[in-house]
Amino acid sequence: MANQLAGGGQKLVVIGGGIAGSYIAKTLQFHSNLTLIDPKEYLEIPWASLRGMVEPSFAERSLIQHKDYLTGSRLIVSNAIDIRDSEVLTSEGRLIPYDYLVIATGHGHGEPLPKTRADRLKQYQAENEKIKAAQSILIVGGGPTGVELAGEIAVDFPEKKITLVHKGYRLLEFLGPKASKKTLDWLISKHVEVKLEQTVNLEDVAEGSKVYKTSASEIIRADCHFLCTGKPLASSWLKNTILRDSLDDNGSLVVDGNLRVKGRKNIFAIGDITNIKEMKQGDLAKKQASTATKNLKLLMSGGNESKMSSYKVSSATKAIVSLGRHDAVAQLHLTTMIGLIPGLIKSKDLFVGKTRKELDVDSYVLH
C-alpha cells in the first residue's frame, strides 16, 4: 500500500476530462492527491459521438461518468479560468492548489456540452429525431467528422437525400489522395452528393429556411444541416494566465520532449492542446498520457528529472475513418484499403469497448 501511494501527498491537478485527461487521472489517482477539473460530469468518447446521433442507445456506452473510473480522487465540475504559480482558479472562484499540473483541454465545442450525462443523452435523442424527421440533409465539412456523419446517415437511413459540401479539393485532406478517392467513390455509391471546393455561409440562412446557397452560387434544398468543420483549440483562456508566453501562433501549448510546458518544471500538457507535430488521434493522446504519467510518477516520488522518459513523436500517417456500421477507409503504412476489413477493426464498436476496459468501467451501464 505504501508503494501504491508513493507521492500520495503531492497535489496533482488535471484540467480537462477528454481522453488524455481521463487516462492520466485514472492512472495517477492513487499516486497523488488528485483533482480533475472538467466542465462536465462525464467523459465523451469523441470518435463515437456520430454513431450516437443515428443510434442514441450507443451513447449509453460512449458517455462515461468520471466518477465511475475516478474512485480515489476529487472531481470539480467547472471551468478553469486562470492558472497561477501554485493554484488554479475556477469560474466559481474556487482556488485549487497544485504541486503539479496537467493541461489536457483539447479542442473546444461550438456550444459547450451539457454538464450532465443525462442531458447529453437527451441531446443525442434530439439530433436523432432531427435526422429521422428530415427528408434531405446538408453536411458542411468533408474532414473525418463530416465524412463519418454522412456515412452513418447514408447506411442507417438510405432513403434520405444527403449533400456534403467541402471547401477543399478533396475529402479527408489529412490522409493521402488514394484514401480521399476511395472515400468519395464510397459516398457516391451510397447516393451522397458531394460538392468540393465550395463553402456555405450558414449565417446568411434565415431561421427556418430550407434553402442554402454555396460559394459557387449553387442552390441546395435541405430540411436540416450539420456543421462539421474543425473546432478551435480550447486554449484561448490560457492567454491571461502564467502560460501566455508558452502558446504558439496556433494557440497550441509548446512542450519539451518530456511533455512539460516549455520553461515550466511542474506543468505538463498532453493531447490535442500540444504543439506536437502528429495526427490528433485518441490513441496518440493515450500514448502522450502514458509518457506524462511515467514522468509525473518519477518526479512526485522524488526521482531525478534526468531519468524522465522522452515522448516519441509518431511519424505514422495511419488512420481509420468509419463509413457507416460495416465499412471504413484505412490508410496503413504500406497500403490504403476500403471496405469490410478495415471496418471490422473500427466501425462495429468504434473502440468503445476497448476504451471502457482500459478505464476499468463496468461493461454495463447503470440506469
C-alpha positions as MATLAB code, in Angstrom:
seq = 'MANQLAGGGQKLVVIGGGIAGSYIAKTLQFHSNLTLIDPKEYLEIPWASLRGMVEPSFAERSLIQHKDYLTGSRLIVSNAIDIRDSEVLTSEGRLIPYDYLVIATGHGHGEPLPKTRADRLKQYQAENEKIKAAQSILIVGGGPTGVELAGEIAVDFPEKKITLVHKGYRLLEFLGPKASKKTLDWLISKHVEVKLEQTVNLEDVAEGSKVYKTSASEIIRADCHFLCTGKPLASSWLKNTILRDSLDDNGSLVVDGNLRVKGRKNIFAIGDITNIKEMKQGDLAKKQASTATKNLKLLMSGGNESKMSSYKVSSATKAIVSLGRHDAVAQLHLTTMIGLIPGLIKSKDLFVGKTRKELDVDSYVLH';
ca = [
       0.000    0.000    0.000;
       2.852    2.371    0.844;
       4.214    1.808   -2.629;
       0.764    2.351   -4.190;
       0.519    5.763   -2.562;
       4.056    6.866   -3.416;
       3.774   10.579   -3.990;
       0.335   10.410   -2.363;
       0.795   13.720   -0.593;
       1.636   15.636   -3.778;
      -1.241   17.724   -5.104;
      -1.820   16.956   -8.790;
      -4.454   18.874  -10.757;
      -5.612   17.728  -14.203;
      -7.551   20.270  -16.281;
      -9.714   18.646  -18.964;
     -11.667   15.382  -18.902;
     -11.300   14.250  -22.507;
      -9.385   11.109  -23.484;
      -5.905   12.365  -22.483;
      -7.015   13.933  -19.185;
      -9.202   10.984  -18.193;
      -6.453    8.454  -18.850;
      -3.838   10.311  -16.807;
      -6.307   10.964  -13.968;
      -7.337    7.298  -13.843;
      -3.700    6.147  -13.742;
      -2.372    8.636  -11.195;
      -5.319    8.854   -8.790;
      -3.632    6.520   -6.258;
      -0.171    8.047   -6.724;
      -1.143   11.576   -5.719;
      -3.738   13.777   -4.132;
      -5.510   14.224   -7.472;
      -8.188   16.673   -8.623;
      -9.775   16.548  -12.080;
     -11.365   19.804  -13.269;
     -13.819   19.411  -16.144;
     -16.951   21.407  -17.078;
     -18.933   18.184  -17.435;
     -19.550   15.167  -15.219;
     -18.591   12.618  -17.883;
     -16.030   11.604  -20.469;
     -17.376   11.568  -24.023;
     -15.518    9.187  -26.308;
     -15.191   11.672  -29.170;
     -14.818    9.296  -32.106;
     -18.041    7.502  -31.105;
     -20.261   10.585  -30.941;
     -21.563   10.399  -34.523;
     -22.868    6.835  -34.090;
     -24.821    8.142  -31.103;
     -26.657   10.546  -33.418;
     -28.065    7.745  -35.586;
     -28.390    5.284  -32.682;
     -28.888    7.164  -29.385;
     -28.619    3.975  -27.307;
     -24.990    3.646  -28.489;
     -24.193    6.812  -26.491;
     -25.160    4.947  -23.313;
     -21.763    3.240  -23.557;
     -19.717    6.072  -25.069;
     -20.564    8.585  -22.304;
     -18.749    7.522  -19.134;
     -19.293    9.237  -15.791;
     -15.942   10.474  -14.451;
     -16.814    9.095  -11.022;
     -17.116    5.577  -12.487;
     -13.345    5.394  -13.033;
     -12.167    8.062  -10.537;
     -12.638    6.301   -7.245;
      -9.597    7.734   -5.481;
      -9.699   11.411   -6.394;
     -11.723   14.585   -6.418;
     -13.824   15.826   -9.363;
     -14.639   19.520   -9.691;
     -17.271   20.170  -12.363;
     -16.313   23.653  -13.507;
     -14.222   25.606  -15.996;
     -10.656   26.549  -15.124;
     -10.249   30.259  -15.901;
      -6.777   31.093  -14.570;
      -3.503   29.394  -13.696;
      -1.174   30.855  -11.101;
       2.190   29.600   -9.858;
       0.654   27.116   -7.428;
      -3.130   27.428   -7.880;
      -5.860   27.040  -10.476;
      -8.879   29.365  -10.352;
     -12.283   28.003  -11.393;
     -15.208   30.003  -12.776;
     -16.966   29.795   -9.386;
     -13.996   31.493   -7.748;
     -12.506   28.364   -6.130;
      -8.720   28.218   -5.825;
      -7.340   24.697   -6.258;
      -3.715   24.349   -5.091;
      -1.279   22.180   -7.042;
       2.274   20.887   -6.838;
       1.986   19.503  -10.371;
      -0.444   20.461  -13.116;
      -1.551   18.729  -16.327;
      -3.386   20.664  -19.052;
      -5.490   18.470  -21.358;
      -8.274   20.764  -22.555;
      -8.096   19.598  -26.197;
     -10.448   21.160  -28.722;
     -13.412   23.321  -27.863;
     -17.019   22.831  -28.912;
     -19.096   25.409  -30.731;
     -21.640   25.154  -27.953;
     -20.496   23.978  -24.514;
     -21.544   20.387  -23.897;
     -24.220   19.825  -21.228;
     -22.937   19.386  -17.691;
     -24.753   16.113  -17.016;
     -24.657   12.803  -18.860;
     -28.478   12.655  -18.822;
     -28.733   15.999  -20.642;
     -26.108   14.922  -23.189;
     -28.109   11.741  -23.866;
     -31.183   13.928  -24.461;
     -29.140   15.935  -26.980;
     -28.318   12.740  -28.876;
     -32.007   11.849  -28.880;
     -32.864   15.302  -30.270;
     -30.209   15.012  -33.021;
     -31.575   11.588  -33.898;
     -35.120   12.945  -34.180;
     -33.837   15.807  -36.356;
     -32.256   13.245  -38.730;
     -35.325   10.979  -38.754;
     -37.706   13.872  -39.465;
     -35.645   15.212  -42.389;
     -36.047   14.030  -45.962;
     -32.908   15.887  -47.033;
     -29.769   16.735  -45.044;
     -26.876   19.105  -45.717;
     -23.480   18.356  -44.158;
     -20.911   21.175  -44.252;
     -17.330   19.931  -43.963;
     -15.539   16.960  -45.549;
     -12.996   16.125  -42.877;
     -13.354   12.981  -40.761;
     -16.407   14.286  -38.864;
     -18.399   15.241  -41.969;
     -17.439   12.069  -43.827;
     -18.245    9.786  -40.884;
     -21.585   11.517  -40.250;
     -22.520   11.200  -43.945;
     -21.570    7.514  -43.772;
     -23.574    6.858  -40.607;
     -26.727    8.516  -42.013;
     -26.371    7.012  -45.503;
     -26.127    3.476  -44.093;
     -28.849    3.766  -41.428;
     -31.231    5.961  -43.464;
     -30.581    5.128  -47.131;
     -33.814    6.842  -48.238;
     -32.557   10.301  -47.191;
     -31.032   12.752  -49.651;
     -27.605   13.772  -48.300;
     -25.466   16.586  -49.700;
     -21.926   17.114  -48.401;
     -20.169   20.414  -49.166;
     -16.408   20.701  -48.594;
     -14.145   23.681  -49.220;
     -11.098   21.532  -50.084;
     -10.379   19.994  -53.454;
     -10.575   16.513  -51.904;
     -12.130   14.881  -48.838;
     -10.058   13.903  -45.780;
      -7.083   16.069  -46.693;
      -5.120   14.793  -43.696;
      -4.925   11.428  -45.498;
      -3.396   10.648  -48.873;
      -5.177   11.121  -52.229;
      -5.934    7.379  -52.547;
      -7.934    7.393  -49.315;
      -9.780   10.535  -50.468;
     -10.689    8.965  -53.808;
     -11.882    5.686  -52.274;
     -13.980    7.618  -49.748;
     -15.539    9.811  -52.446;
     -16.396    6.747  -54.544;
     -17.950    5.031  -51.495;
     -20.099    8.068  -50.657;
     -21.256    8.393  -54.269;
     -22.141    4.669  -54.273;
     -24.399    5.428  -51.283;
     -26.065    8.269  -53.259;
     -24.426   11.064  -51.251;
     -23.989   14.171  -53.412;
     -20.518   15.635  -52.782;
     -19.667   19.218  -53.763;
     -15.947   20.002  -53.481;
     -14.193   23.396  -53.452;
     -17.336   25.127  -52.222;
     -18.487   26.619  -48.939;
     -21.847   27.505  -47.424;
     -22.239   30.629  -45.301;
     -24.763   29.413  -42.746;
     -25.089   32.889  -41.237;
     -26.833   34.004  -44.427;
     -29.553   31.381  -43.999;
     -32.752   32.736  -42.477;
     -34.156   30.929  -39.423;
     -36.362   28.078  -40.598;
     -35.211   28.383  -44.231;
     -34.507   25.191  -46.124;
     -32.604   26.856  -48.961;
     -28.805   27.106  -48.846;
     -26.530   28.812  -51.344;
     -22.932   27.716  -51.935;
     -19.966   29.946  -52.788;
     -20.389   28.765  -56.401;
     -23.986   30.085  -56.328;
     -25.440   26.577  -56.353;
     -28.734   26.169  -54.517;
     -29.151   23.255  -52.096;
     -32.511   22.430  -50.554;
     -32.282   20.596  -47.235;
     -34.609   20.131  -44.279;
     -31.699   20.475  -41.827;
     -27.952   20.891  -41.724;
     -24.975   19.794  -39.639;
     -21.807   21.885  -39.392;
     -18.788   19.568  -39.295;
     -15.856   21.925  -39.774;
     -12.790   21.903  -37.499;
     -13.155   23.006  -33.897;
     -10.725   25.515  -32.384;
      -8.289   24.522  -29.655;
      -9.630   25.125  -26.150;
      -6.704   27.370  -25.266;
      -7.889   30.991  -25.534;
      -8.352   31.141  -21.731;
      -4.605   30.486  -21.303;
      -3.763   33.888  -22.829;
      -4.486   35.548  -19.478;
      -2.532   33.065  -17.345;
       1.120   32.479  -16.429;
       1.313   30.304  -19.582;
       0.532   33.128  -22.014;
       4.106   33.062  -23.357;
       4.042   29.285  -23.808;
       1.425   29.406  -26.599;
       2.453   29.323  -30.249;
       0.718   31.237  -33.050;
      -1.835   28.431  -33.473;
      -2.841   28.563  -29.800;
      -1.052   25.286  -29.013;
       0.989   24.853  -25.834;
       4.668   24.409  -26.618;
       6.021   21.332  -24.828;
       9.506   19.861  -24.458;
      10.475   16.259  -25.161;
       9.185   15.159  -21.748;
       5.763   16.820  -22.351;
       6.415   19.617  -19.870;
       5.243   23.060  -20.918;
       8.357   24.858  -22.109;
      10.032   26.751  -19.288;
       7.945   25.060  -16.559;
       9.240   22.363  -14.226;
       5.902   21.208  -12.814;
       3.345   21.812  -15.597;
       2.673   19.210  -18.290;
       0.410   19.362  -21.358;
      -0.981   16.381  -23.286;
      -3.437   15.670  -26.091;
      -4.668   17.981  -28.835;
      -3.633   21.138  -26.945;
       0.101   20.481  -27.501;
       2.223   21.646  -30.437;
       3.430   18.092  -31.141;
       3.508   17.534  -34.886;
       1.477   14.386  -35.261;
      -2.088   13.424  -36.070;
      -4.600   14.402  -33.396;
      -5.950   10.954  -32.574;
      -7.258    9.222  -29.481;
      -4.596    6.512  -29.411;
      -1.832    9.130  -29.603;
      -3.486   11.130  -26.798;
      -3.337    7.926  -24.724;
       0.335    7.478  -25.654;
       1.125   11.024  -24.522;
      -0.802   10.423  -21.281;
       1.322    7.305  -20.709;
       4.638    9.207  -21.101;
       3.478   12.085  -18.892;
       2.262    9.550  -16.285;
       5.718    7.943  -16.068;
       7.388   11.339  -15.700;
       4.959   12.563  -13.052;
       5.359    9.349  -11.041;
       9.124    9.828  -11.157;
       9.021   13.496  -10.116;
       6.360   13.053   -7.425;
       8.382   10.284   -5.800;
      11.486   12.500   -5.691;
      13.239   10.931   -8.685;
      15.889   12.658  -10.762;
      14.397   14.561  -13.702;
      17.307   13.449  -15.903;
      15.664    9.997  -15.824;
      12.386   11.243  -17.349;
      11.016    9.481  -20.434;
      11.009   11.264  -23.775;
       7.877   11.203  -25.877;
       8.467    9.533  -29.219;
       6.565   11.518  -31.823;
       4.580    9.315  -34.167;
       5.501    9.933  -37.792;
       2.865    7.424  -38.859;
       0.056    8.576  -41.086;
      -2.116    5.567  -40.380;
      -5.739    6.277  -39.694;
      -9.116    4.601  -39.990;
     -12.215    6.604  -40.892;
     -15.532    4.807  -40.369;
     -18.034    4.648  -43.205;
     -21.230    3.534  -41.526;
     -21.554    0.374  -39.434;
     -19.598   -2.093  -41.537;
     -17.126   -0.283  -43.775;
     -14.168    2.023  -43.242;
     -11.292    3.532  -45.182;
      -7.902    2.692  -43.714;
      -4.611    4.315  -44.556;
      -1.927    1.991  -43.236;
       1.853    2.105  -43.586;
       2.027    0.427  -46.968;
      -1.478    0.387  -48.326;
      -4.826    2.144  -48.449;
      -7.918   -0.031  -48.297;
     -11.644    0.392  -48.047;
     -14.466   -1.917  -47.084;
     -15.209   -4.637  -44.558;
     -11.687   -5.479  -43.356;
     -10.832   -2.013  -42.003;
     -14.475   -1.784  -40.985;
     -14.046   -4.802  -38.711;
     -11.191   -3.010  -36.941;
     -13.177    0.111  -36.061;
     -16.704    0.516  -37.354;
     -18.611   -2.131  -35.435;
     -17.863   -0.908  -31.905;
     -15.743    2.230  -32.621;
     -13.245    1.064  -29.947;
     -15.794    1.900  -27.228;
     -15.447   -1.496  -25.526;
     -11.641   -1.166  -25.568;
     -11.772    2.308  -24.009;
     -14.239    1.239  -21.316;
     -11.981   -1.718  -20.471;
      -8.866    0.480  -20.291;
     -10.672    2.821  -17.907;
     -11.868   -0.225  -15.963;
     -15.509    0.843  -16.211;
     -18.168   -1.833  -15.735;
     -19.217   -3.361  -19.037;
     -22.816   -2.425  -18.351;
     -24.397    0.974  -17.776;
     -26.262    1.604  -14.555;
     -29.576    3.385  -15.067;
];
